Amino acid sequence: QYQLVESGGGSVQAGGSLTLSCAVSGYTYGSNCMGWFRQVPGKEREGVAGIDSDGSISYADSVKGRFTISQAGAKTNLYLQMNSLKPEDTAMYYCAASNFLDCWRHPLQMSHFNFWGQGTQVTVSS
């Protein structure tokens, strides 16, 4: 089992930056994928950025060139650097991990992730 704890959310003006962190504990050796998702009330949770066990990275089109996902410490820490933030980036952001063997095929689909953090709120004002 994984335990995922996010931090780093907050309020920022448009154009600003935030870095989200996720502390991962548990059976990290078996993690095949990790990622960041976000959700606003009334909408489905969407994949923002994902990284598989080979280090391949995927981004949602809406964040390409602005967000960067990275790992450190043998997968015990996951980060999301968010630059040039926009009001539409406002959401609850979740860290996720997956031990599904095929998660690499769908690194931005929540159905392929089975461990989740509690979320951290990001609010971007115009």
C-alpha distance (Angstrom), angle and dihedral (degrees) to the residues before:
residue distance angle dihedral
Q1 . . .
Y2 3.76 . .
Q3 3.77 127.9 .
L4 3.77 114.8 -155.7
V5 3.79 123.9 -170.2
E6 3.80 120.7 -176.9
S7 3.78 127.1 -157.8
G8 3.78 139.1 164.7
G9 3.77 101.9 69.3
G10 3.77 121.7 134.7
S11 3.77 146.0 120.8
V12 3.78 123.3 -54.9
Q13 3.78 137.9 163.5
A14 3.79 121.6 -108.6
G15 3.78 111.0 -79.4
G16 3.77 92.5 30.0
S17 3.79 130.8 115.5
L18 3.78 138.6 -122.8
T19 3.77 133.7 179.1
L20 3.78 119.3 -146.8
S21 3.78 120.0 -157.0
C22 3.78 130.7 -161.3
A23 3.78 122.2 -164.2
V24 3.79 110.1 -152.8
S25 3.79 124.8 -161.0
G26 3.75 133.4 168.5
Y27 3.78 128.4 48.2
T28 3.81 96.8 -4.5
Y29 3.80 92.0 156.4
G30 3.78 89.6 73.2
S31 3.78 95.2 49.7
N32 3.77 110.0 121.9
C33 3.78 97.7 175.6
M34 3.76 138.8 13.1
G35 3.73 129.2 -172.4
W36 3.75 153.5 156.0
F37 3.79 123.8 -111.1
R38 3.78 132.9 179.0
Q39 3.74 136.4 -156.4
V40 3.78 137.0 -170.4
P41 3.79 122.2 -163.3
G42 3.77 112.6 -80.8
K43 3.78 94.9 16.1
E44 3.78 134.9 92.2
R45 3.77 120.0 -99.1
E46 3.79 108.8 -97.9
G47 3.77 132.1 -156.6
V48 3.78 115.0 -113.0
A49 3.79 104.0 174.1
G50 3.78 135.7 -9.6
I51 3.79 138.0 -173.2
D52 3.79 127.1 -166.1
S53 3.79 131.5 -152.2
D54 3.81 91.6 -89.6
G55 3.78 91.2 54.4
S56 3.79 95.5 -107.1
I57 3.80 110.3 151.9
S58 3.78 131.5 -152.8
Y59 3.79 129.8 -171.6
A60 3.74 134.3 -168.1
D61 3.80 110.4 -110.7
S62 3.79 90.3 -118.3
V63 3.81 92.7 64.0
K64 3.81 103.6 33.2
G65 3.77 111.4 129.4
R66 3.82 92.2 15.2
F67 3.82 105.6 59.9
T68 3.80 128.4 53.1
I69 3.79 125.7 -166.4
S70 3.79 120.1 -157.2
Q71 3.78 141.6 166.5
A72 3.77 132.7 -145.3
G73 3.75 139.8 178.4
A74 3.81 100.6 32.7
K75 3.81 92.3 -51.8
T76 3.78 93.3 -50.0
N77 3.78 91.5 117.2
L78 3.77 130.0 42.7
Y79 3.78 124.0 -173.1
L80 3.77 138.7 -168.6
Q81 3.78 116.1 -162.0
M82 3.79 108.3 -161.3
N83 3.80 119.3 -165.9
S84 3.79 132.9 174.3
L85 3.77 90.2 22.6
K86 3.78 119.2 -159.4
P87 3.81 130.8 -158.2
E88 3.81 88.2 -110.3
D89 3.81 88.8 63.1
T90 3.80 88.1 69.7
A91 3.80 107.3 120.3
M92 3.77 146.4 107.7
Y93 3.80 106.4 -79.4
Y94 3.79 121.1 -147.8
C95 3.77 131.7 -164.5
A96 3.80 114.1 -142.4
A97 3.78 139.9 -174.3
S98 3.77 132.9 -166.7
N99 3.77 135.5 -161.7
F100 3.80 92.4 -175.5
L101 3.79 109.2 125.6
D102 3.80 93.2 -136.0
C103 3.80 99.1 44.1
W104 3.80 88.9 109.8
R105 3.81 88.6 69.9
H106 3.81 91.6 59.7
P107 3.81 106.7 25.2
L108 3.81 93.8 162.3
Q109 3.79 100.0 45.3
M110 3.77 116.4 100.5
S111 3.82 91.7 -150.5
H112 3.81 87.7 69.7
F113 3.80 94.0 55.8
N114 3.77 122.5 78.0
F115 3.80 105.5 177.3
W116 3.80 123.5 62.5
G117 3.77 140.0 -179.6
Q118 3.78 123.8 -134.7
G119 3.80 94.4 -103.3
T120 3.78 137.0 -116.3
Q121 3.80 124.2 -126.7
V122 3.80 121.5 -121.4
T123 3.80 117.8 -170.0
V124 3.81 121.6 -175.1
S125 3.79 117.5 -169.6
S126 3.79 125.1 -158.8
